[in-house]
Amino acid sequence: MIQARCGSSRMPNKVLKEISGKPELQWVIERVRRSRLMDEVIVVTSIEKDNLPLIKLCAELGVRVFAGSEEDVLDRYYQAAKLLKPEYVVRITADCPLFDWRYLDMAVKQMEMDTDYMAEITESFPDGEDIEIVKYSVLQKSWKEANLASEREHVTMYIRNHQEQFRIQNLECPIREIGDKRWTLDEDEDYEFISAVYSHFISQGREDFVTEDILAFLEKRPELEQLNAKYRRNEGLLKSLANDRVIQLEEK
């Protein structure tokens, strides 16, 4: 499930911004679809009318879309998953146009039978290659019990806050010491950086470039990494935690 919406406060309509001839979200969808182990790719958005162009794009690409709560993202995910009742749900956010599908398949292969939740807990991947895999039953439990605003906004925060209840498995990047790199799309400088990466590879006729290719390119263009170096990882989450509050059941 790819989490996407048009109403970003820092960069409105970022998922529809053009990168080398395609909307950003289309690149994310196409890269996730390269996975050999996913049964289906679904875009999960909110019911706000601003998301209609996003829904139209998904229809053109033949991707199923679920529209749910704007504020309660956990509910949005659960209601989407409830329709299919899969054994596992994979969460990917749409601000990751440099997503490496090989790591998604790697994660599925490495996931142990009794794992409830798998994610890059140690943040060893670049910001923008995030992968989370959750058992459907655990997603359901989170939906029933999460009562902090941050836990409703950030789908897996309840699991991370109650690790003693779950079997959690860390996903470690096979390439060492690249966890400090910022390859996500949240700011104008991120867009400039990602556009430069895409421009380089698309000019060569390559849409299937992967992490090692990006690293090799950046060795030749190290100045590009300075464009967005000032931004911290997970700034949205930090802001959410700073303004956290308990949500009563009647508010859900």
Secondary structure, 3 states (H helix, E strand, C coil): CEECCCCCCCCCCHHHCEECCEEHHHHHHHHHHCCCCCCCCEEEEECCHHHHHHHHHHHHHCCEEEEECCCCHHHHHHHHHHHHCCCEEEEEECCCCCCCHHHHHHHHHHCCCCCCEEECCCCCCCECCCCEEEEHHHHHHHHHHCCEHHHHHCCCHHHHHCHHHCCEEECCCCCCCCCCCECCCCCHHHHHHHHHHHHHHHCCCCCCCCHHHHHHHHHHCHHHHHCCCCCCCCHHHHHHHHCCCECCHHHC
